[in-house]
Amino acid sequence: MEGPPIAAIIGIVGAVVGISLILLGGRSVARQASRASRWRRERATVVGYEWRGAADHAVQHWRIERTDARGTVHRTTSQLGMSHGTMRRFPFDVDVLVDPHDESSFVLAGGCRSGWGGLLAVFAGLFTMLIAVSIVALIA
């Protein structure tokens, strides 16, 4: 008995990987677009950083502070970090998105949080599916 043809395997794997990337990227873009439309954009100050992870793979996460209209200081640590840290001098200001229902909840507004990563994943998924279909067409 013969196994499945290689073209079918390539097609199925390419489709699964492509669809997964499209769904994950689309979800990320939708989440960022929703947050950007519902949350307020404000300024906050990066006051320092902390290193997380093993010594040879440590990632720098910024400590961020913002003061609301009542004068309450809210603090958080960025979820996303940089493996080599930043060359900027502390403190410095950044844009953040603030949850209107919970003033203590805020995230960085730009960079990886802008939705570009999700959009890139969608395009990578489409490209993966296109390549898989092309390979199947050449082999079959």
C-alpha positions as CSV (number, residue, x, y, z in Angstrom):
1,M,0.0,0.0,0.0
2,E,1.3,3.4,-1.0
3,G,1.4,6.4,1.3
4,P,-0.3,9.7,0.5
5,P,1.2,11.6,-2.4
6,I,3.7,14.3,-1.5
7,A,1.7,17.0,-3.2
8,A,-1.3,16.3,-0.9
9,I,0.9,16.4,2.2
10,I,2.5,19.7,1.1
11,G,-0.9,21.1,0.3
12,I,-2.5,20.2,3.6
13,V,0.5,21.4,5.7
14,G,0.7,24.7,3.7
15,A,-3.0,25.2,4.1
16,V,-3.0,24.6,7.8
17,V,0.0,26.9,8.4
18,G,-1.4,29.6,6.1
19,I,-4.9,29.5,7.7
20,S,-3.4,29.5,11.2
21,L,-1.3,32.6,10.4
22,I,-4.2,34.4,8.8
23,L,-6.5,33.7,11.8
24,L,-3.9,34.7,14.4
25,G,-2.9,37.8,12.5
26,G,-6.5,38.8,11.8
27,R,-7.3,38.4,15.5
28,S,-4.4,40.5,16.5
29,V,-5.3,43.3,14.0
30,A,-8.9,43.2,15.1
31,R,-7.9,43.4,18.8
32,Q,-5.5,46.4,18.2
33,A,-8.1,48.2,16.0
34,S,-10.8,47.7,18.7
35,R,-8.5,48.9,21.5
36,A,-7.3,51.9,19.4
37,S,-10.9,53.0,18.8
38,R,-12.2,52.5,22.3
39,W,-9.3,53.5,24.5
40,R,-7.9,57.0,24.9
41,R,-4.5,58.0,23.7
42,E,-2.4,59.8,26.3
43,R,1.2,60.4,27.2
44,A,3.1,58.5,29.9
45,T,6.7,58.5,31.1
46,V,9.1,55.6,31.0
47,V,10.9,55.9,34.3
48,G,13.1,52.9,34.2
49,Y,13.3,49.2,33.2
50,E,13.7,45.7,34.5
51,W,15.4,42.7,33.0
52,R,13.5,39.5,32.8
53,G,14.6,36.0,31.8
54,A,17.9,34.1,32.0
55,A,21.1,36.1,32.0
56,D,22.1,35.2,28.4
57,H,18.5,35.7,27.1
58,A,17.4,38.6,29.3
59,V,14.8,41.1,27.9
60,Q,14.4,44.7,29.0
61,H,10.8,45.7,30.0
62,W,10.0,49.4,30.5
63,R,8.5,50.6,33.8
64,I,5.9,53.2,32.8
65,E,4.0,55.8,34.9
66,R,1.1,58.1,34.1
67,T,-0.9,60.5,36.2
68,D,-4.7,60.6,35.6
69,A,-6.9,63.8,35.9
70,R,-7.4,63.2,39.7
71,G,-3.7,63.1,40.3
72,T,-3.5,59.4,40.9
73,V,-0.2,57.9,39.6
74,H,-0.7,54.6,37.8
75,R,2.3,52.2,37.1
76,T,2.8,49.3,34.9
77,T,5.6,47.3,33.2
78,S,5.5,46.9,29.5
79,Q,4.4,43.4,28.3
80,L,6.7,43.5,25.3
81,G,10.4,43.9,25.8
82,M,13.7,44.4,23.9
83,S,16.5,41.9,24.0
84,H,19.2,44.6,23.8
85,G,17.5,47.3,25.8
86,T,17.2,50.9,24.7
87,M,19.9,53.5,24.2
88,R,17.5,56.3,25.2
89,R,18.1,58.2,28.5
90,F,15.5,57.7,31.2
91,P,13.0,59.3,31.8
92,F,11.3,59.8,28.4
93,D,7.7,60.2,27.3
94,V,5.7,57.6,25.2
95,D,2.2,57.3,23.8
96,V,-0.1,54.9,25.6
97,L,-3.7,53.7,25.2
98,V,-5.7,54.0,28.4
99,D,-8.8,51.9,29.2
100,P,-11.6,54.3,29.8
101,H,-13.3,51.9,32.3
102,D,-10.1,51.2,34.3
103,E,-7.7,54.1,34.5
104,S,-5.0,51.8,35.9
105,S,-5.0,49.7,32.7
106,F,-2.8,51.1,29.9
107,V,-0.5,49.8,27.2
108,L,2.1,51.2,24.8
109,A,0.4,52.6,21.7
110,G,3.0,52.2,19.0
111,G,5.6,49.7,17.8
112,C,4.5,46.1,18.1
113,R,1.2,47.3,19.6
114,S,0.2,49.2,16.4
115,G,-1.2,46.1,14.6
116,W,1.6,45.8,12.0
117,G,2.7,42.5,13.4
118,G,-0.8,41.0,12.9
119,L,-1.0,42.4,9.4
120,L,2.4,40.9,8.6
121,A,1.1,37.5,9.9
122,V,-1.9,37.7,7.6
123,F,0.3,38.4,4.6
124,A,2.7,35.6,5.6
125,G,-0.3,33.3,5.8
126,L,-1.5,34.3,2.3
127,F,2.0,33.9,0.9
128,T,2.4,30.4,2.6
129,M,-0.9,29.3,1.1
130,L,0.1,30.6,-2.4
131,I,3.5,28.8,-2.2
132,A,1.8,25.6,-1.1
133,V,-0.7,25.7,-3.9
134,S,2.0,26.5,-6.4
135,I,4.1,23.5,-5.3
136,V,1.1,21.2,-5.4
137,A,0.3,22.4,-9.0
138,L,3.9,21.8,-10.1
139,I,4.1,18.3,-8.5
140,A,0.6,17.1,-9.5
